[in-house]
Amino acid sequence: MGDRRAEVVALVELAAELAQHGQLLGALDPLGDDPATLGLAKARRHADAAVIFEGDHGGTIYLTVPVSQVGCGEATLRRLLLDIDALYWANDEGTGLFPEPRPANSGVIGGMGGGLVLDKL
C-alpha cells in the first residue's frame, strides 16, 4: 500500500507542477488546436505526442500510448477504446480518445489516480 500511496502522491505533485505550466489535459497545444479535436494525423507532427484513452467522462484513464508507437489509424484506436471500456464501464458515451502533444513522464489528470505518459507501451 505504501508504494501505491507514494505513486499517487508523486502523480499529484506532478499534476500540480504541470498545471503551473499549462500542460494539463485540455490545455491548448503549440499549434493552437484544442486537444479534443487535434486528431491523430496532426498529433503525429509533434515529436512528443501521445494518445490518451479515457472512460467514465475522464473518470478513468485507461491507457496512454506515444503516437510514435501507434501503427494503426484512428478508427482502430477508437475500436480498441470501446473494447476496453466495455470491460470496465460499458458506457461508450463517456469515452474519449485524445491524441495530443504530451511528452514522456507527463501526467494526465483523471479519476482513479489519473495517468502517466511513458515513452513506450
Residue pairs with C-beta under 8 A, 6 or more apart in sequence:
7 113
8 113
11 107
11 113
11 114
11 116
14 106
14 107
14 116
15 24
15 107
15 109
15 114
18 24
18 106
18 107
22 28
23 102
23 106
24 107
24 109
25 35
25 52
25 58
25 98
25 100
25 108
25 109
25 110
26 35
26 36
27 35
28 34
28 35
29 35
29 38
29 46
29 100
29 101
30 46
30 101
31 42
31 45
33 42
35 98
35 99
35 100
35 101
36 96
36 98
38 98
38 99
38 100
39 74
39 99
40 51
40 67
40 70
40 73
40 74
40 77
40 99
41 74
42 99
43 49
43 51
43 67
43 99
43 100
43 101
44 67
46 67
46 101
48 101
48 102
48 103
48 104
49 66
49 67
49 68
49 99
49 100
49 101
49 102
50 64
50 65
50 66
50 67
50 99
50 100
50 102
50 117
51 64
51 65
51 67
51 70
51 77
51 97
51 98
51 99
52 61
52 63
52 64
52 96
52 97
52 98
52 99
52 100
52 102
52 108
52 115
52 117
53 61
53 62
53 63
53 64
53 65
53 77
53 80
53 81
53 84
53 95
53 96
53 97
54 60
54 61
54 62
54 95
54 96
54 97
54 98
54 110
55 62
55 81
55 84
55 85
55 88
55 89
55 91
55 94
55 95
55 96
56 88
56 89
56 91
56 94
56 111
57 94
57 96
58 96
58 109
58 110
58 111
59 94
59 110
59 111
59 112
60 88
60 89
60 110
60 111
60 112
61 108
61 110
61 111
61 112
61 113
61 114
61 115
62 81
62 84
62 85
62 88
63 84
63 115
64 102
64 108
64 115
64 116
64 117
64 118
65 121
66 104
66 117
66 118
66 119
66 120
67 99
69 120
69 121
70 77
74 97
74 99
77 97
78 97
81 95
81 97
82 92
82 95
85 91
85 92
85 94
85 95
86 92
102 108
102 117
103 117
104 117
104 118
104 119
105 116
105 117
105 118
105 119
106 116
106 117
107 114
107 115
107 116
107 117
108 114
108 115
108 116
108 117
